Amino acid sequence: FFVRFGSSYLLHTVRGHTPREKLARPGQMAKTGEPSGVHLSAPVLRLTPFVAGIAAGITGTAIGHPFDLVKVRLQADHVGQYRGVLHCFARVVHKEGPGSLLKGLLSPVLSMSLAYSMAFGLYTEVKEWLGDAFGMTGVPQYLLAGAVTGLGSPFFFTPFEFIKVQMQLDNVSRRAFHSSWQCARSLVQTWGWRVLWTGNAATTAREVIFGCVYFGIYE
């Protein structure tokens, strides 16, 4: 959570966390009558959440992936081969090599960079729409916009997350996959396309709750 939340601070950096009306277009004056120190065109303002979302997704995923792999291995450990987080780290590195900590990274990097991009962009648009259409402001506006954002994202990235987990669990008993693409192709050939959306309902419930908390704290 903190890796993802910290990486999203990039959005604050890009936008300066300044209200839209204070980011004047060239030639405009801020409400104070002073020339604005930031001159961003309307198209750029619309794109900044998407660009910052991509940066946040790539950064957070790359930093957090080794920890995510260890989490998945611990969750799947039914025979007690790991005594804890550090022991799991050490054993994975010793038996499979340091590169194994990044196993399955391609899938979440692609999915999370796009998911973050869509999430920040969708959140910004939904939040503004709720304010304009219903006059919502403050915490209720943030929570509802976050919930809508969480509702729309999982259908897209559930397949990527499913593949990531399959790659992370590979080598637990036997090595079946050599790449994320080969993993996806093998699963689809064996079980059909629907297998990629296994767990989508649980993921959607998680993301709706997470969207409320995440964007509520973010604001």
C-alpha positions in Angstrom: 0.0 0.0 0.0 2.7 2.5 1.0 4.8 1.7 -2.1 1.7 2.3 -4.3 0.7 5.4 -2.4 4.2 6.8 -2.3 4.6 6.4 -6.1 1.4 8.2 -6.7 3.0 11.3 -5.2 4.4 11.8 -8.7 0.9 13.0 -9.6 1.3 15.8 -7.0 4.7 16.7 -8.4 3.4 16.9 -12.0 0.3 18.9 -11.2 1.7 20.8 -8.2 -1.5 19.7 -6.3 -3.0 23.0 -7.4 -6.7 23.4 -8.2 -7.5 23.4 -11.9 -8.8 27.0 -11.9 -5.4 28.2 -10.5 -3.5 26.6 -13.4 -4.0 29.4 -15.8 -3.6 29.1 -19.6 -1.0 31.4 -21.2 -2.2 34.9 -21.1 -4.7 34.3 -18.3 -4.5 35.7 -14.8 -5.1 33.9 -11.6 -8.0 35.0 -9.4 -5.6 37.0 -7.2 -4.8 39.2 -10.2 -1.2 38.1 -10.3 0.3 36.2 -13.3 0.2 32.5 -12.7 3.5 30.8 -12.2 2.3 27.7 -14.0 1.1 27.9 -17.6 -0.5 24.7 -18.7 -2.9 24.3 -21.6 -6.2 22.5 -21.1 -5.0 19.4 -23.1 -1.9 19.1 -21.0 -4.0 19.4 -17.8 -6.1 16.5 -19.0 -3.2 14.3 -19.8 -1.2 14.9 -16.6 -3.2 12.4 -14.5 -2.7 9.7 -17.2 1.1 10.4 -17.5 1.6 10.5 -13.8 -0.5 7.3 -13.4 1.8 5.4 -15.8 4.9 6.6 -13.9 3.4 5.7 -10.6 2.4 2.3 -11.8 5.8 1.4 -13.2 7.7 2.7 -10.2 5.5 1.1 -7.6 5.4 -2.2 -9.4 9.1 -2.4 -10.0 9.9 -1.6 -6.3 7.2 -3.8 -4.8 7.4 -6.9 -7.0 10.0 -8.9 -5.0 7.9 -8.4 -1.9 4.8 -9.4 -3.8 6.4 -12.6 -5.0 7.4 -13.5 -1.4 3.9 -12.8 -0.2 2.4 -15.1 -2.9 5.0 -17.8 -2.0 4.1 -17.6 1.7 0.4 -17.7 1.0 0.9 -20.8 -1.1 3.1 -22.5 1.4 1.0 -25.4 2.7 3.9 -27.6 3.9 5.8 -25.1 6.1 8.9 -24.8 4.1 9.3 -21.1 4.9 9.7 -19.8 8.5 9.0 -16.2 7.7 9.5 -13.4 5.2 13.3 -13.2 5.5 13.7 -16.9 5.3 11.5 -17.0 2.2 13.6 -14.3 0.6 16.8 -16.1 1.4 15.5 -19.5 0.2 14.1 -18.2 -3.1 17.4 -16.4 -3.9 19.5 -19.4 -2.9 17.5 -22.0 -4.8 16.3 -20.0 -7.8 18.8 -17.1 -8.1 18.3 -13.3 -7.4 16.5 -12.9 -10.8 13.7 -15.0 -9.6 12.5 -12.2 -7.3 11.5 -10.4 -10.5 9.8 -13.4 -12.1 6.5 -12.4 -13.8 7.4 -8.7 -13.6 6.4 -7.9 -17.2 2.7 -8.7 -16.7 2.2 -6.4 -13.7 4.3 -3.6 -15.2 2.1 -3.5 -18.3 -1.1 -3.9 -16.4 -0.4 -1.6 -13.5 1.1 1.2 -15.6 -2.1 1.2 -17.7 -4.3 0.6 -14.7 -2.8 3.5 -12.8 -3.1 5.7 -15.9 -6.8 4.8 -16.3 -7.4 5.0 -12.5 -6.0 8.5 -12.1 -7.6 9.8 -15.3 -11.0 8.2 -14.5 -10.9 9.4 -10.9 -10.2 13.0 -12.0 -13.0 13.0 -14.5 -15.6 11.3 -12.2 -14.7 13.6 -9.3 -15.2 16.7 -11.5 -18.5 15.2 -12.9 -19.8 14.6 -9.4 -19.0 18.1 -8.4 -20.6 19.7 -11.6 -23.7 17.4 -11.8 -24.5 16.9 -8.2 -22.6 19.6 -6.4 -20.7 17.0 -4.3 -17.6 18.2 -2.5 -15.2 17.0 0.1 -15.0 13.5 1.5 -18.2 12.1 0.0 -17.1 13.2 -3.5 -13.6 11.6 -3.0 -15.0 8.3 -1.7 -17.7 7.9 -4.4 -15.2 8.8 -7.2 -12.7 6.3 -5.7 -15.3 3.6 -5.6 -16.3 4.1 -9.2 -12.7 4.1 -10.2 -12.2 0.8 -8.3 -15.3 -0.7 -10.0 -14.0 0.0 -13.5 -10.4 -1.2 -13.2 -10.4 -4.9 -12.3 -11.9 -6.2 -15.5 -8.9 -4.9 -17.3 -6.0 -6.0 -15.0 -7.4 -9.2 -13.5 -5.9 -11.3 -16.4 -2.5 -9.7 -15.9 -2.6 -10.3 -12.1 -3.7 -13.9 -12.6 -0.8 -14.5 -14.9 1.6 -12.8 -12.5 0.5 -15.1 -9.7 0.9 -18.2 -11.9 4.4 -17.1 -12.8 5.3 -16.4 -9.1 4.0 -19.8 -8.1 6.0 -21.5 -10.9 9.0 -23.4 -9.5 7.2 -24.1 -6.2 6.7 -27.8 -7.4 7.9 -27.7 -11.0 8.8 -25.3 -13.7 6.1 -25.1 -16.3 6.4 -21.5 -17.7 9.2 -19.7 -19.3 7.6 -16.3 -19.9 4.4 -14.4 -19.1 3.2 -14.8 -22.7 3.8 -18.5 -22.7 2.0 -18.8 -19.4 -1.0 -17.0 -20.7 -1.1 -19.0 -23.9 -0.8 -22.3 -22.0 -3.6 -21.5 -19.6 -5.9 -20.3 -22.4 -5.2 -23.5 -24.4 -5.9 -25.7 -21.4 -8.8 -23.9 -19.7 -10.2 -21.4 -22.2 -10.3 -17.6 -22.1 -12.5 -17.4 -19.0 -9.7 -18.7 -16.8 -7.9 -15.3 -17.1 -10.7 -13.7 -15.2 -10.6 -16.1 -12.3 -11.2 -14.2 -9.1 -12.5 -11.1 -10.8 -15.4 -10.7 -8.4 -13.1 -10.7 -5.3 -10.6 -8.4 -7.1 -13.5 -6.0 -7.9 -14.7 -5.9 -4.3 -11.1 -5.3 -3.1 -10.5 -2.5 -5.6 -13.8 -0.7 -4.7 -12.8 -0.6 -1.1 -9.2 0.2 -1.9 -10.3 3.0 -4.3 -12.3 4.7 -1.5 -9.4 4.5 1.0 -6.6 5.2 -1.5 -8.1 8.3 -3.1 -9.6 9.5 0.2 -6.1 9.5 1.7 -4.6 10.9 -1.5 -6.9 13.9 -1.4 
